[in-house]
């Protein structure tokens, strides 16, 4: 009981002293409202923009046309010189379309086998099904970031009205049926041995490599270990390549 009385008297003294100080113009932290604490009136600081941007998308080179494509498929069908291609398949019961990567993996698929699509269709194999499969596939391509694909029709697809409507639905959905051309790197012929300056520069760089190999600590330690183990053959040091002794006229 004595502790409670002491505590109550202490709090009353603090309250009286706060009232006296408030009358003199002093302010306390408890007087500040909650909204003033959480939301500051000062203008927000501007975000810092990084000088360099690292794109972590593994398909970025394919979108720019810099990624390597397969070559040697001019006289074979279906060719493999593509990044993504669309495949349209029809059976007696279902209509399916998917995007295939050049590695052989299926990236995006849309089919009437999906209950969410089939429940809104009258038939899974008619023209309306082909159009709606194209719309769904185009929307999924847009969400995945694939906007340019290669279209490789089958043998009898030119006479098929379903395939034509499917292509039109893809184009209306914002997907282009043509991929960007591959950006080929500049051809570098290499060292011209008829040029004395290039040969002298090559010999200078080879000597630098040879000196670095002699000073390498890893090779020296490995040779010491081999000697301790009783092996006779030491690790070879990198030797410079000798330029051809003959000269061009």
C-alpha positions as CSV (number, residue, x, y, z in Angstrom):
1,X,0.0,0.0,0.0
2,X,2.8,2.4,0.7
3,X,4.3,1.8,-2.8
4,X,0.9,2.6,-4.4
5,X,0.5,5.8,-2.4
6,X,4.1,6.9,-3.3
7,X,3.4,6.1,-7.0
8,X,0.1,8.1,-7.0
9,X,1.7,11.1,-5.3
10,X,4.6,11.0,-7.7
11,X,2.3,11.0,-10.8
12,X,0.2,13.8,-9.4
13,X,3.3,15.9,-8.8
14,X,4.4,15.3,-12.4
15,X,0.9,16.2,-13.7
16,X,0.9,19.5,-11.8
17,X,4.4,20.4,-12.9
18,X,3.4,19.7,-16.6
19,X,0.4,22.0,-16.2
20,X,2.6,24.8,-14.8
21,X,5.1,24.3,-17.6
22,X,2.4,24.3,-20.3
23,X,1.1,27.7,-19.0
24,X,4.6,29.0,-19.4
25,X,4.7,27.9,-23.1
26,X,6.5,24.6,-22.9
27,X,5.4,21.6,-25.2
28,X,5.7,17.9,-24.6
29,X,5.9,14.9,-26.9
30,X,2.6,13.6,-25.7
31,X,0.9,16.8,-26.9
32,X,1.7,16.0,-30.5
33,X,-1.2,14.2,-32.2
34,X,-0.6,10.7,-33.7
35,X,-1.2,11.7,-37.4
36,X,1.5,14.4,-37.0
37,X,4.0,11.7,-35.9
38,X,3.2,9.2,-38.6
39,X,2.8,11.6,-41.6
40,X,5.4,14.3,-41.9
41,X,4.7,17.6,-43.7
42,X,8.2,17.8,-45.2
43,X,8.4,17.0,-49.0
44,X,9.5,13.5,-49.8
45,X,13.1,12.9,-50.8
46,X,13.7,12.2,-54.5
47,X,14.7,8.6,-55.2
48,X,18.3,7.9,-56.2
49,X,18.6,6.7,-59.8
50,X,21.3,4.2,-60.4
51,X,23.9,5.1,-63.1
52,X,24.0,1.5,-64.5
53,X,21.1,-0.9,-65.0
54,X,21.6,-4.6,-65.0
55,X,19.0,-6.5,-66.9
56,X,18.5,-9.9,-65.3
57,X,16.1,-11.2,-68.0
58,X,17.7,-14.2,-69.6
59,X,15.6,-13.6,-72.8
60,X,16.9,-10.0,-73.2
61,X,19.4,-10.9,-76.0
62,X,16.6,-12.8,-77.9
63,X,14.4,-9.7,-77.8
64,X,17.2,-7.5,-79.2
65,X,18.1,-10.1,-81.9
66,X,21.7,-10.5,-80.5
67,X,21.3,-14.1,-79.3
68,X,22.8,-16.8,-81.5
69,X,20.4,-18.8,-83.8
70,X,20.9,-22.2,-85.3
71,X,22.1,-22.3,-88.9
72,X,21.9,-24.8,-91.6
73,X,18.1,-25.3,-91.8
74,X,17.4,-23.7,-95.2
75,X,16.6,-27.0,-97.0
76,X,14.8,-28.7,-94.1
77,X,11.3,-28.4,-92.6
78,X,10.5,-27.4,-90.0
79,X,13.5,-25.2,-89.6
80,X,15.1,-24.5,-86.2
81,X,16.4,-21.0,-86.8
82,X,14.0,-19.2,-84.4
83,X,13.7,-18.1,-80.8
84,X,10.0,-18.8,-80.3
85,X,7.5,-20.4,-82.6
86,X,3.8,-21.0,-82.4
87,X,2.3,-24.4,-82.9
88,X,-1.4,-24.9,-83.7
89,X,-2.8,-28.4,-83.2
90,X,-6.3,-29.8,-83.8
91,X,-7.8,-33.1,-82.9
92,X,-11.3,-34.6,-83.1
93,X,-12.0,-33.4,-79.6
94,X,-9.7,-30.4,-78.7
95,X,-7.9,-27.4,-80.1
96,X,-4.4,-26.6,-78.7
97,X,-1.8,-23.9,-79.3
98,X,1.5,-23.4,-77.6
99,X,4.7,-21.4,-77.9
100,X,7.9,-23.4,-78.2
101,X,11.4,-22.2,-77.4
102,X,14.3,-23.1,-79.6
103,X,15.5,-25.4,-76.8
104,X,12.4,-27.5,-77.3
105,X,10.6,-26.5,-74.2
106,X,6.9,-25.3,-74.2
107,X,6.8,-21.8,-72.7
108,X,3.1,-20.9,-73.0
109,X,0.1,-23.2,-73.7
110,X,-3.6,-22.6,-74.3
111,X,-6.0,-25.5,-74.9
112,X,-9.6,-26.4,-74.7
113,X,-8.6,-29.1,-72.3
114,X,-8.5,-26.3,-69.7
115,X,-11.9,-26.2,-67.9
116,X,-11.7,-22.4,-67.6
117,X,-11.7,-22.1,-71.4
118,X,-13.9,-25.1,-72.4
119,X,-16.8,-24.0,-70.1
120,X,-17.3,-20.8,-72.2
121,X,-17.3,-22.6,-75.6
122,X,-20.1,-24.3,-77.4
123,X,-17.7,-26.7,-79.2
124,X,-14.0,-27.4,-78.7
125,X,-13.2,-27.9,-82.4
126,X,-15.2,-25.2,-84.2
127,X,-14.1,-21.8,-85.6
128,X,-15.0,-20.0,-82.4
129,X,-12.7,-22.3,-80.4
130,X,-9.8,-21.5,-82.7
131,X,-10.4,-17.7,-82.4
132,X,-10.7,-17.8,-78.6
133,X,-7.6,-20.0,-78.2
134,X,-5.7,-17.4,-80.3
135,X,-7.0,-14.6,-78.0
136,X,-6.0,-16.4,-74.8
137,X,-2.6,-17.3,-76.2
138,X,-2.0,-13.7,-77.3
139,X,-2.9,-12.4,-73.8
140,X,-0.6,-14.9,-72.1
141,X,2.2,-13.9,-74.5
142,X,1.7,-10.2,-73.6
143,X,1.8,-11.1,-69.9
144,X,5.0,-13.1,-70.4
145,X,6.7,-10.4,-72.5
146,X,6.8,-12.4,-75.7
147,X,5.6,-10.1,-78.5
148,X,7.4,-11.5,-81.5
149,X,7.2,-15.1,-82.6
150,X,7.7,-17.2,-85.7
151,X,4.7,-18.9,-87.3
152,X,5.4,-22.2,-89.0
153,X,2.2,-23.5,-90.6
154,X,1.7,-27.2,-91.3
155,X,1.2,-28.8,-94.7
156,X,-2.5,-28.3,-95.0
157,X,-2.9,-25.1,-93.0
158,X,-3.1,-22.8,-96.0
159,X,-6.6,-24.3,-96.8
160,X,-7.7,-24.2,-93.1
161,X,-10.0,-21.4,-92.1
162,X,-9.4,-22.2,-88.4
163,X,-5.7,-21.5,-88.7
164,X,-6.3,-18.2,-90.5
165,X,-8.7,-17.1,-87.8
166,X,-6.2,-18.2,-85.2
167,X,-3.4,-16.1,-86.8
168,X,-5.7,-13.1,-87.0
169,X,-6.6,-13.4,-83.3
170,X,-2.9,-13.5,-82.4
171,X,-2.2,-10.3,-84.5
172,X,-5.2,-8.5,-83.0
173,X,-3.9,-9.4,-79.5
174,X,-0.6,-7.5,-80.2
175,X,1.7,-10.4,-81.2
176,X,3.8,-10.1,-84.3
177,X,4.3,-13.2,-86.4
178,X,7.8,-12.2,-87.3
179,X,11.0,-12.2,-85.2
180,X,13.8,-9.6,-85.4
181,X,16.7,-10.3,-87.7
182,X,19.8,-11.6,-86.0
183,X,22.5,-9.0,-85.5
184,X,25.7,-10.7,-86.8
185,X,29.0,-9.6,-85.1
186,X,31.7,-8.0,-87.1
187,X,34.2,-10.4,-88.7
188,X,37.7,-10.2,-87.2
189,X,40.2,-11.9,-89.5
190,X,42.9,-12.3,-86.8
191,X,46.6,-11.7,-87.1
192,X,48.1,-10.9,-90.4
193,X,51.6,-12.5,-90.4
194,X,52.6,-10.4,-93.4
195,X,52.4,-7.3,-91.3
196,X,55.6,-6.8,-89.3
197,X,54.0,-4.6,-86.6
198,X,51.3,-7.2,-85.8
199,X,53.8,-10.0,-85.6
200,X,56.1,-7.9,-83.3
201,X,53.2,-7.1,-81.1
202,X,52.2,-10.8,-80.9
203,X,55.7,-11.7,-79.9
204,X,55.8,-9.0,-77.2
205,X,52.5,-10.3,-75.7
206,X,53.8,-13.9,-75.8
207,X,56.9,-12.9,-73.9
208,X,54.8,-11.2,-71.3
209,X,52.8,-14.3,-70.8
210,X,56.0,-16.4,-70.5
211,X,57.4,-14.0,-67.8
212,X,54.1,-14.2,-65.9
213,X,54.2,-18.0,-66.0
214,X,57.8,-18.0,-64.7
215,X,56.8,-15.8,-61.8
216,X,53.6,-17.7,-61.0
217,X,53.6,-18.9,-57.4
218,X,51.0,-21.6,-58.0
219,X,53.2,-23.4,-60.6
220,X,56.2,-23.2,-58.3
221,X,54.4,-24.6,-55.3
222,X,52.9,-27.4,-57.5
223,X,56.4,-28.3,-58.7
224,X,57.7,-28.4,-55.2
225,X,54.9,-30.7,-54.1
226,X,55.7,-33.0,-57.0
227,X,59.3,-33.1,-56.1
228,X,58.4,-34.0,-52.5
229,X,56.1,-36.8,-53.8
230,X,58.9,-38.2,-56.0
231,X,57.4,-37.2,-59.4
232,X,60.0,-36.2,-61.9
233,X,57.9,-34.3,-64.5
234,X,57.3,-30.7,-63.3
235,X,54.4,-28.6,-64.4
236,X,55.2,-26.9,-67.7
237,X,55.5,-23.2,-67.9
238,X,53.5,-21.4,-70.6
239,X,55.8,-20.9,-73.6
240,X,55.3,-18.3,-76.3
241,X,54.2,-19.5,-79.7
242,X,56.9,-19.1,-82.3
243,X,55.9,-17.1,-85.4
244,X,56.5,-18.9,-88.7
245,X,60.0,-18.6,-90.0
246,X,59.0,-18.1,-93.6
247,X,58.0,-14.7,-95.0
248,X,55.5,-13.7,-97.7
249,X,56.8,-12.1,-100.8
